[in-house]
Amino acid sequence: MHISALSQYIFPLGNYIAPIVLWSFKKDESDFIDQAGKNVLNFQLSLLLYSLVMLMLAGPLVVYLLIHNYIDFDCTMIHINHFSDIDFANKWFIIGMISLIVFLLFKIIEFFLIIYGALKTANGAVYKYPLTIPFFK
């Protein structure tokens, strides 16, 4: 069940579709499988929510600041200023970059937590992911 969330690296939305399909077919076989499926789905949905917040904060800020401050448009050409001209004291740019970095860290941590959860579950323990919102109880 846990490893099925890694299918996101094979096809889009695989980290939701594969666990839902496995869980819906196997949840009646045992409480252990039912709990593992809920934990995987809760973790994936929580990460989706956290990632959307980070991207909603970072995306528009970074794009706006890059276009507004570092790309000059005129009628004949587009001139991109040198990155040495970037003013890193701009608080919004820093907030946007921190949000993007946190989003990337989420993806890296997610990969390792999925592997760890699969190992714990294979040894018979119910693994609850950290910072997970209980959408399914």
C-alpha positions in Angstrom: 0.0 0.0 0.0 2.8 2.5 1.0 4.9 1.7 -2.1 2.0 2.3 -4.4 2.3 6.0 -3.6 5.6 6.0 -5.4 3.7 5.4 -8.6 3.6 9.3 -8.9 7.0 9.0 -10.5 5.6 6.8 -13.2 2.2 8.5 -14.0 0.6 11.7 -12.9 -1.6 11.4 -9.8 -0.4 7.9 -9.2 0.2 8.7 -5.6 -3.5 9.1 -5.2 -5.0 6.7 -7.7 -2.9 3.6 -6.9 -3.4 3.7 -3.1 -7.1 4.4 -3.5 -7.5 1.4 -5.9 -5.5 -0.9 -3.6 -7.3 0.3 -0.5 -10.8 0.0 -1.9 -10.2 -3.6 -3.0 -8.3 -4.8 0.1 -9.7 -2.7 3.0 -12.3 -5.4 3.9 -9.7 -8.1 4.3 -8.2 -6.8 7.5 -8.1 -3.9 9.8 -4.3 -3.6 9.3 -4.7 -3.1 5.6 -7.6 -0.7 6.1 -5.5 1.4 8.6 -2.4 1.3 6.3 -4.6 2.6 3.3 -6.0 5.4 5.4 -2.6 6.4 6.6 -1.2 6.5 3.1 -4.1 8.5 1.7 -4.1 10.9 4.7 -0.4 11.5 4.2 -0.7 12.1 0.4 -3.7 14.4 0.8 -1.9 16.4 3.6 1.2 16.8 1.4 -1.1 18.0 -1.4 -2.6 20.6 0.8 0.8 21.8 2.1 2.3 21.8 -1.4 -0.6 23.8 -2.8 -0.2 26.4 -0.1 3.5 26.7 -0.8 3.0 26.9 -4.5 0.2 29.4 -4.2 2.5 31.6 -2.2 5.7 31.0 -4.2 4.6 30.8 -7.8 2.9 34.1 -8.4 5.5 35.9 -6.2 8.5 34.6 -8.1 7.0 35.1 -11.5 5.8 38.6 -10.7 9.1 39.6 -9.2 11.2 38.2 -12.1 9.0 39.9 -14.7 8.6 43.1 -12.8 12.2 43.6 -11.6 14.5 41.7 -13.8 13.1 41.5 -17.4 12.8 44.7 -19.4 10.3 44.7 -22.3 10.3 47.2 -25.1 8.8 47.1 -28.6 11.8 45.5 -30.3 13.4 43.1 -27.8 13.3 41.5 -24.4 16.3 42.3 -22.2 17.0 40.1 -19.2 19.0 41.8 -16.6 22.1 40.1 -15.1 21.5 38.0 -12.0 24.2 40.1 -10.3 21.6 42.9 -10.4 19.1 40.9 -8.3 18.3 42.6 -5.0 18.0 39.7 -2.6 16.8 42.1 0.1 13.4 42.1 -1.6 11.4 40.3 1.1 8.7 38.9 -1.3 11.3 37.3 -3.5 12.9 35.7 -0.5 9.5 34.4 0.7 8.8 33.0 -2.7 12.1 31.3 -2.9 11.8 29.8 0.6 8.4 28.5 -0.4 9.8 26.8 -3.5 12.6 25.3 -1.4 10.1 24.0 1.2 8.0 22.5 -1.6 11.1 20.6 -2.9 12.0 19.5 0.6 8.4 18.1 0.9 9.0 15.9 -2.1 12.3 14.6 -0.9 11.0 13.9 2.6 7.9 12.3 1.1 10.0 9.8 -0.8 12.0 8.7 2.2 8.9 8.6 4.5 7.1 6.3 2.0 10.0 3.9 2.0 10.2 4.0 5.8 6.5 3.5 6.1 6.6 0.5 3.8 9.5 -1.0 5.8 7.7 -0.5 9.1 4.4 -2.0 7.7 6.3 -4.9 6.3 7.5 -5.7 9.8 3.9 -5.7 11.1 3.8 -2.2 12.7 1.1 0.4 11.9 3.0 3.4 10.6 1.5 6.9 11.0 3.2 9.6 8.9 4.2 12.8 10.7 2.3 16.0 10.2 -0.7 14.2 8.7 -4.2 15.6 8.7 -6.7 12.7 9.4 -9.0 13.1 6.5 -10.0 9.4 6.8 -10.5 8.1 10.3 
